[in-house]
Amino acid sequence: MHLKGKLMTRLSQNIVLLVSLSLSLACSSPGPGGNGSVIVIAVPSLRADAVNCGALQESITPNLDRLCSEGVRFTHAYTTSVATNAAISSILTGLVPLESGVRTDGVSRYSESVKSLAQLAREKGMETILVSGGVPVLRKSALAKGFGDFDDSVREGGRFYRPAEAVVERFIQLLEDRAEGASFFSVLYFNDLLFPELPGPLKASVESLEGAYNGKLQDIDLAILKLREYLKKRRIWEPTTVVLVGLQGLARNEHESLSKGINLYNEVAQVPLVIKPSTPVRDKVPSWSIDTSVSLADLGVTLFELINVEKNIPRHFKHRSLKPAIEGRGLGENNLPLVIESYLPVLRGWGDVQISLRLGELMFWDGTEPRLFNTYTDRMEQQNLFSKDYTSFKKISGHWEAIKDLYFKDRQPTTLSYSLGEKLRVARNVFSRYTTYESQKQELQELRLRRPDDWQVVQWLIRIAFEKGDWPLIPSVLRDAKPLLPAAVDEKYQWLFTAYRRLRVEPPKNFPASSVNGCLKLGAALGGLTPKEIESLARTKECVDQEVQYWLLSFAASKRGAHREAQEFAESALSLTLRRQEQVEFAKIFWTDGATWDFDPALLEGPSVLDQVLALCEDNEFSGYFRQKRGL
C-alpha cells in the first residue's frame, strides 16, 4: 500500500505539472502566423560566395550561417533573369520570364492566365505582405498583384532605399496588425547591396568597394537577426518556412568587361538559396547541401506546393519541386536544362534578348561569340570549349536549338557589340566614388576612341572635367566632336563658352556667341550688374533655365534687402536643385548597377546650366550666396 500511495502521489504531481504547462502555453499563444506561413527574403546582387554558411573561419555573417545550419542549402542555384523583377516573378509564378510575362524592371504585368502565388495564397485566406527596400520592386510592376499589403514607401527623408533593418521593422508592424494565428505569405526585398557606396545602419568601412559591399552584407545579416528574434519571441520561427535567395550575383574580376545587365556568366547567374523548413527536419536531410542544379522557377514551384495551391502550367519548360530535398529525399538526376535571360538589350534598343543554357555541368551562351564551359572543372568559366570539346557541345546542342527556336523563331539573333559591353563596364567604374579622376578620364577617353559617335560618352567626359575644374580638357575633347542633334550642338557651345572664360582666353572668331544660353551670359557679367539689372535680365526669354532664374532672383532680392522675397525664391530654387542633384546621384547608381532599372539613362549627361553659371561666378558674391543657402 505504501508503494501504491507513492505512485499515486507521483502521478498526481505529473498531472498538476502537465495542467500547469498547458495553462502556461495557452497564456503565451503564438502570435500571427500559424503553420504554413512562408517568408521569402529576396536580395539582389547577392553573390553566391557571399553566403558561405560558416565555411570561413572568421565569418562576417553569423546569422546567415545560423540560417544555413537550420535548413537546406542549394549550392548550384541559378536565377532565371539578371533583371530583379523578372527573377522575383519566377519565384511568384514558378515560370521563366518568357512565360510569366515579366521580363524587365519597369512597368509590367503577368501574361494572361498566369496567377501569382500571392494572389492564390490570399484567395486561400492567408495574409499576403511584401515590404520593398526600393527600386525596382515598386507598385507599378506586376509583382504587386495579390499582396494585401505592398509597401514600397521608401523615399521618406530623401533616402534612395530602405535599409534591410527598416524593411524588417515595417514587416513586424504589419504583422502585428494581423489576427492571432493567421498564416501569411510574405516577401521581404532587401536591396542594400545595390547601394554599397551609400552609408548604411552599420556604417562599416567604405575604404574600398569590397569593404562597402561587406558592410551592407553585415547590415542584412543584422536585419535577419532582428527578424529571427521577433519570430522566436512570438513562437512562430519554427512553424514558418524561411527562404533566403539571391536574385542575381554581381560582376566581379572574372568577366569585368561585362556589366551585370548583360552578363550571363556564373558570377551573375549563380545565386545563394537556403530554405529553412517549417518543421525541424534537419536530422532527415542526408547532407547539409544539395548540389543538383536548380532555378528560381523551381523555387516557385516548391512554394506553390508548400502553400498547397494550384500551380501555373509551363507551356515550354519543365521545372522541378525542391520539396523532396527539403524532406531529405534528394532531387535525382541533374538533367533539366536551365535558361537564364537578359532582356535589357531589347529594352534599351541594343539588340536581341540574351540567353544562356545550363545543363548539368555545361553552360552555353551565344553572345558576342559562342561560349561553352564545364562549370564543374572551370568554375570561373575561363576555358571556352566551343571549338575543342565536340562531345560536350553535342550533349547540349539539341536543347540549345530548341530553346533558340522558342526565343527567336526562325531568325538568327543579333549579337551585342563588344564596345557596348565596354561602355557599361566603363560607366560602372567612372561613376563609382572609388575611382580616381585620372582613371575616369583615361577610361572615358579610350572608350571614346571605340565609340566616336556616342555623344553620351562626350557628355560624361565634360561632366567629370567640370567637377574637377579641368578646363583645358574641355576644348581638347570638343575640338573634333561632331554632335548630330541640334540640342547637342548647343551643349557643345555652352561648354566651350564656360571653358574659354575660365581659361581667360578669347574664343575663335567663328565662335557662334548667339548660340550661348542667356543664363550663361548673365552669369559671366554678374559681377558688374545692379540687383535691378540682374532681376530684369533673369526674367528675359534668353535665360530659360528656371533653376538658374530662381537663384538669380533670390540673390538680387537679397542684395536690395528684400529678405523675405529672397527666401521665397531660394526655397523654390533649392527644391529644383535638390531634385536635380538627387536624379544625378540616382543615375550614377543606375549605371554602376548595370543600367537594368526602368530609368532614363539620359538623366546623367553633361553639367547643368547652374553648374556652368556657378563655374563662371566662382570668384564673385553669387557663388558665395549659393553655397550659404545650400549649407555647403
N, C-alpha and C positions, 0 to 999 in steps of 0.2 A: 504493500500500500504506500509505503514511504516513497518508493521509486516512482510509482504511478503519480503521486502528488507532485513530485519534482517535474515529471514530464508535462503534466497539465499546466504547471506554473510557467515552464519554458515556452509552451505553446501559446499561452495567454500573452506572454511578453512579445512574442513574434507577431501575434495578431495585432496587438497595440502598435508595434513598430510599423507594420505594413499600413495600417489605417492612418497613422501619423504621416508617413511618407506620401500616401495618396492625397491627403489633405494639403500637404505642402506643395505637391506638384500642381494640384488644382488651383492653388492660390497664385502660382507663378506660371500660368499657362503660357504657351508660346505666343509671340506677337504675330503680326501679319505674316503670312507665308507658311502654309501647311505643306504637306508632302506634294511633290510635283512641281514646285517652284524652280525657275531657271534664271540665272543671271549670266549674261554674256558680257565679258569685258573685252571690248574691241579696241585695238591700239594700232594706228598707222605708223609706218616707218620703224616697226619693231623688228630688229634683226633677229634671225634665227639663233645666232650665237649670244644674243643679249640675255636670253633666258637659259642659263647654264645649269639650273636645277642643282646647285651645290657642287658642281664639278670642279670649281675653282676653290683653292684653299682659302682665299680671302674674298668672299663674295660681298658685293655691294647691294645685293637684293635678297636679304634673308627671308622676306615674306613671300616673294615669288618662289624661292626654294622650298619653303614650307608647303605652299600650294602644290608644288610638284610631288612632294612626299605623300600627299593625301590623294593623289589622283593618277591618271594615266597620261603619259607624255607621248605624243606622236612626233617622232624625230624627222620624218620626211613628209611634212605637211606643206601644201602649196596653195597660194592664193589662186583665184580664178581670173583676177584682173589687177593691174597696177593702180587702177582708179579706186579710191576708197569706197565710194558709194556703190560701185559695181560689186566690189568684194563683199560688202555688207549685204547686198541684195541676194547674193548666193547663200549666205547664212540664213536669210529670212525666207527664202523660197526653195532651197535645195536644187537650184538650177544654175547653169553657167549664164553669164550676162547676155549672150546671144539669145537665150530663151527667156530669161527673166524680163528683158526689155530695158534694164538699167545698165548703161554702158559708160556713162560719164559722171563727172562730179557736179553737174549742173541741174537744171530743171529736168525732171524725168517722171515717168510713170511706168507701172508694170504692164507687160504685154496682156492682151485680152485673155481672160480665163485664168490668169496666174493669181493665186491667193498668197498673201503674206502670212507667215507664221503668227505675227502679232494679231492679224485680223481673225484668224481661226481660234487662237487662244482666247481672244476677247469674246468671241461667239460662244466659246465653251464656258464662259463665266470667270475666266482668270483676269486679274488686274494686269494691264499692259503699260509699261513705263519705259521711255527712252530719255536719257539725260545726255545731252551732247556737250562736248567741250568746245565746239565751234566748227569752223569750216572743215570739210564741205558738207557735214551732216546737218542740214538745215531743213526747215519745214517745206521748202519749195521742192524738195526731192520726193520721190516715191516712197522713201523709207518711212515717212510719217504715217502711212496708211496702216490703220489697225491699232495704233497706240492711243490709249485713252489719255495718257499724258505724254506729250512730246515736247520736252523743254530744251529749246535752243537759245534761251535768253543769255547771251554771252557778253554783249558789249557794254554792260554797265561799267562806268568808270573809265571808258576808253580802252579797255583791255582787248587784246587780239584773240584771246582764247580763255576758256575757263579751266583752271588747273584741275588735275585729277582729284585732288583733295576736295575742291569745291563741287565737283561732279558728284562725289560720294555724299557730301553733306546735303546736296539738293535731293539726291535719291532717298536718303534717310528721311528727309522732311516729307516727301511724297508718300513714302511707305508708312509713315506714322499716321497718315490720314486714312489708311485702309482699315477695313473691318478685321477684327481679330480672326486669325486662322485662314484668311483669304490667300489662295495661291496666286502667284504672279509670274509673268514672263517679262524680263527686263533686259535692256541693253544699256551699258554704260560705255560711252565713247570717250576715251582718253586721248586727246591729240597733243599732249605736251611735247612729244618728240618732233612735231612739225616745227616747233619754235625753240630750238636748242639755244639760240643766241639771246633770247629774252629771259630776264630773271624769273625764277620760279619760287615757290614757297620755301624750298630748302636753301636757295641762294648758294648753290655749290660752286666750286671753282669753275671759272669760264675762261681760263687762260688759253684753252685750245678748244677746237670744235669737238674733239673726242671727250674732253673733260666736261663740256657743256652738255653733250648728249648723255653722258653717265649721270650728270646731276639731275636731268629730267627723268631718267630711269629710276633714280632713287626717290624722286617725288612720287612717281607711280607706285613704287614699292610701299611707300608710307601710306598712300591712299588705300591700297589693298589691305594693309594692316587695320586702318580705320574701319573699312567695310567689314572685315572679319570680326573685329571686336564688337561691333554693333550687332551683327547677326548672332554671334556667340552669346552675347548678353540677352538677346531676345529668344535664344534657344532655337534658332532656325538656320544655323550654319550647316549642321549635319543633314537635315532633310532637303536641303537646296542643292541642285546641280549648279556648279560654278565653272564657267568656261573662260579661260584666258586664251585669246587668239590674236596673232598679228594679222594685219590686213595686207601688208606688203612689207618687204625689207627695205634696205637702203643701199644705194650705190656707194661702194667704197673704193678701195685701191685696185681690186681685181679687174674691173672694167670701168674705170673712172671716165672714159671718153663718152659714156652714155649716161644721161641723167635718168632718174627714177621713172620719169614719164614714158620712156621708150625702151627701158632696159628689162629684158625678159630672162636674164641670167639668174642663177640661183641666189645671188646676193640680194636680189629684189623679189624673186618669185617664191623662195622658200621662207616659211614663217613659223614661229612657235605656236604650238597648240597643246594645251593642257586641259583635261577635263576631270574635275573633282566630282565623282558620282554623288547622288543624293543619299546614299547609304554607305557605311564603311565597308567596302568590299575589297579593301587593299590586299587582304590575305588570299583573295580568289584570283588576283591578277598574276599570270605566270612570270612576268618581269615588269620592271617599273617603266619600261618604254616599249613602244610599238614602232618597228622600222618600215612597215609597209607604206608605200606612197599613198597619200590621201589628199583630198582637196577641201576647200571651204564649202563646196556644194555637198560633199559627203557629210560635213559637219551639219549643214542644214537638214539633210535627210534624217540624221540622227536626232536632232531636236524635235522634228515632227513626230518621230516615234516616241520620244520621251514624254512629250506632252499629249501624245495619243490623239492626234488629229490626222485627217486625210492628207496625204502628200500630193504635191504637184507631180504630174507625169511628164518626164522629159521626152521630147519628141526625137532627139537625135543622140543623146548621150546617156550612158549608163553610170549611175552613181551607187555607192555602197553605204550602208549604215555602219557607223562605228560602235554601235551598241554591243556587238559581240566582244569587242576588245575591252569595253568598259566592264563587261561581265566576266572577263577573264578567259574568253574562248578564242582569242586571236582573230585575224582577218583573212587568213587563207592566202591565195596566190596574189602576187604583185603584178597583175596583168591588165589592169584597167588604164586606158590612155587618159591622161590629164591634159587639158588645154588651158593655157594662160594667155590673156589678150591685153593689148593696149589699144584703146580706141582713140587715144589722143591725136594721132596723125589725121584722122578723119575730122575730129572736132576742130582742129586748127587749120585744116586745109593743106596739110603737109603731104598727104598720101593715103594709102590704104591702112586698114587695121593691121596691127602686127600680132601674130600668133606664134606661140611655141608649143611643142608637144613633148610630153614626158611619158615614157613607157618603161616602167621598172627603173633600171639604172641609166637609161638612154634619154637624152634631150636633143631635139632637133628644132632648129629655128632658121627660117629662110628670110633673114632681114636684109641688111646691106649685102650679105653674101650667105650661102648655105653653111650652116654650122651643125656639127654633130659631136656630142660629147658623151663619154661614160662618166656620169657624175659620182659613181662609187669610187673609181680609181683616180679620177681627176676632179676633185671637189670644187676647185676654183675655176674649172672649165677653161683651161688654157690650151689644151691639145685638141685641135679640130681634127676629127677623124673622118670627115666627109669623103675625102678622096683616098683614105687609107684603109678603111675597115668596111668592106662591102657587105660582110655578114651582118654587122650591126645595122647598117643602113637598110638592108633588105628586111630586117626584122621590124623596122619602124615605118618603112616607106608606104606600105599598104594603108596603114592608119593615117599617115600624113596626106596621101592623095584623097582619101575620103573626107577628111576634115577640110582640106583646101577647097574641094568642090562645094562643101557646105557653106564656107565663108565667102568664096569668090565666084561661085557658079562655074561658068565655062571660060572665064578670063584669067589672064596671068596677072597676079597682083603687082602693083608698083612697089619699088624698093625705096627706102629712105636715103636721102643723100648723106654722105659722110659729114659734109660741112654743117648740116642741120644738127647732128649729134654734137658736133664741136661747139656750135652756138649755145646749146643747152648746157653743155659742160662748162663753158666759159662764163655764162651767166651765173651758174651756181657758185663759181669761185669769186667772180667780180663783186657780187652783192653780199658776200659774207664779210662780217666785220673782222674776220681773222686774216684777210688778205691785204697785203701792203699795197700802197698806191703804185709803186713801181711794178709790182706783179700784175695789178689790174691793168695798167697802161700797156704793158708788154703783151698780155694775153689778148686784149681788145685790138691792138694794132696788128697782131698776127692773124686774128680772126677776120679782120677787115680785108686782108690780102686774099683770103679764101672766099669771102663773101662781099665783093666790091660793090654790089648793087643793093646791099642791105642797109637802108637808111637808119634802122634802129641801132645798129652797131655804132654808127657815127654819133647818134644821139647819146648813147651810153658813154662814149669817149668824151664828148663835150661835157656831159654831166659830171664825170669824175674830175675833169680839168677845172670846172667851176668850183667844185667842192674843195679842191686842193689849192686853188688860185694859181694854177699852171697856165698863165695867159699865153706864153709863146706856143704852147701845144695847139691852141685853137686855130690860128691861121694855118699852121702846117697841116693839120688834119683836113681843113676845109679848102685848101688850095686847089686840090684836084677832085673834090667831091662834086658829084653831079646829081643833085636831087631831081626826081622826076615830077613830083607833085607840087603845085603852087604853094601849098602850106609849108612844105619842106624848104622851098626856095626862100620864103620869108624867114623861116627859122635861121637859115644859114646867115642871112644878112644881119639879123638881130644879134646873133652870137659874135659875128665879126665886129660889129659896131662896139659892143661892150669890150671885146678883147683889145681893139685898137685904142680905145680910151684909157684902159688900164695900162697898156704899154706905152701910152703917151706918144703914139705915132699917128701920122696922118693916114687916112685910108687912101687907097688908089684913086686916081682921078675918075675912073669909070664906076666907082662905088655908087650904087643906087640909094642915096640917102632917103629918097621918098618912100622906100620900102620899109624903113625902120619904124617900129611901133612908137606912137606918140608918147607912151608912158616912159620909154627909154630916153627919148629926147628931153622930156621933162626932168627925169632923174639926173641926166647929165648937167642940166642947167640949174638944178635946185638951189645950189648954194647962193646964187645971186638974185633970187626971187623973193618978193614980199609974200606974206601969207595970203593976201588978196589975189595976187597973181597965181600962186600955187592952186588956190581953190578954183579960179577961173579956168586954168589950163587942165586941171584934173577932171573937170566936167565936160570937156570937149569930146567930140566923137573920135578924135585921134587916139586918145588914151582909153582903150576899150576893155582893159582888164579890171574887173570890179574889185578884186582883192587889192590891187595897187591903188585904185581910186579911193577906197575907204581909208587905207593907211595914210595917203597924202592929205585927204580932207581932215583926218584926225590930227595929223601933225600941224597943219595950217591953223586949225581951230585952237590948238594948244598954244601956238606961237602968239596968237592975238588974245589969249587969256580966256577964251570960251571953253572952260574945262569940262563942263557938263556935256556940251556938244562934242568935244574931243573924245570923251569917254564913250559916248554912244557910237561914234564912228569906229573907235578902237575895238569895241566889243563885236561889231559886225565884221570888221576886218580880221580879228583874231579867230572868229568862228570859221571863216573861209580858209585861213592859213592852217589852222589845226587840222581841218578836214583834208586839205590837200596833202599836208605832210604825213597824215595817217595813211592816205592812199599810197603814197610813195613807199612808206615803210612796209605796208602790206604787199605791195608789188615786189619789193625786194625779197620778201619771204616766199612769195609765189614763185619767183624764178629759182631761188635756192632749193625749193621743194620739187622742181622739175616741171613747172608750168602745167600741173594737172587740174587745177581748180577751175571752176566757172568764173573766170575773172578776166577783165580786159588787159592783156599784156601791154597795150599801148599806153597805159597809165604811167608807166615808167619810161619816160622819154628823156628829152633834154632838160636843162634848167628852166624853171618857171620864169614868167615875166618879173615877178617880185624878186627872185634870186638875182636877176640881171640888174634891176634897179638898185638893189642893195649893194651889188658889186660896184656900180657907178657912184654910189653915195657913201662909200666906206669911210671917207675922210670928213664927212660933214654931219650936221646935227641930226639929220633924218635917220641915219644908221643907228645912232645912239638912242634916239627916241624909240625906234622899233625894238631894240634889244631890251630896253627898260620895260616896255609893255609886254614883251614875250617872257620876261623874267629870266633873260639869259645873262 
